[in-house]
C-alpha cells in the first residue's frame, strides 16, 4: 500500500510540475498556491482536469476549492482512490 501511495505522490507532483512549470523538487509537503506565481484559477482547473484524468476520479467542487496546498491535494486524491475501490 505504501508503494502505491508513493507512486501516487510522484504522479501528482509530475502533474503539478507540468501545470505550474516548476521543478518536481520544488513541490513538497509545505507547497501551497502562494509558492508559484502562476497558480491562478486557470492553471488550477487545468491541474484538476489532469488529476481527474490521471487517476480516473471525479473531484467535487468543494474539494477543488480546498486544493490549495500539495498536502491537501495528495490527501484528497488518495482518499478518492481508496474510496473508489
ChimeraX attribute file (.defattr): number of C-alpha atoms within 10 A of each C-alpha:
attribute: neighborCount
match mode: 1-to-1
recipient: residues
	/A:1	6
	/A:2	7
	/A:3	8
	/A:4	10
	/A:5	14
	/A:6	11
	/A:7	12
	/A:8	18
	/A:9	20
	/A:10	14
	/A:11	16
	/A:12	23
	/A:13	22
	/A:14	15
	/A:15	19
	/A:16	24
	/A:17	17
	/A:18	13
	/A:19	19
	/A:20	18
	/A:21	12
	/A:22	15
	/A:23	12
	/A:24	15
	/A:25	8
	/A:26	12
	/A:27	20
	/A:28	13
	/A:29	10
	/A:30	11
	/A:31	15
	/A:32	17
	/A:33	15
	/A:34	11
	/A:35	12
	/A:36	14
	/A:37	8
	/A:38	15
	/A:39	19
	/A:40	13
	/A:41	9
	/A:42	10
	/A:43	14
	/A:44	20
	/A:45	14
	/A:46	16
	/A:47	21
	/A:48	20
	/A:49	14
	/A:50	16
	/A:51	20
	/A:52	14
	/A:53	11
	/A:54	13
	/A:55	15
	/A:56	12
	/A:57	14
	/A:58	15
	/A:59	15
	/A:60	9
	/A:61	8
	/A:62	8
	/A:63	15
	/A:64	15
	/A:65	9
	/A:66	12
	/A:67	19
	/A:68	16
	/A:69	17
	/A:70	20
	/A:71	17
	/A:72	17
	/A:73	21
	/A:74	20
	/A:75	13
	/A:76	17
	/A:77	24
	/A:78	17
	/A:79	11
	/A:80	16
	/A:81	16
	/A:82	9
	/A:83	8
	/A:84	9
	/A:85	5
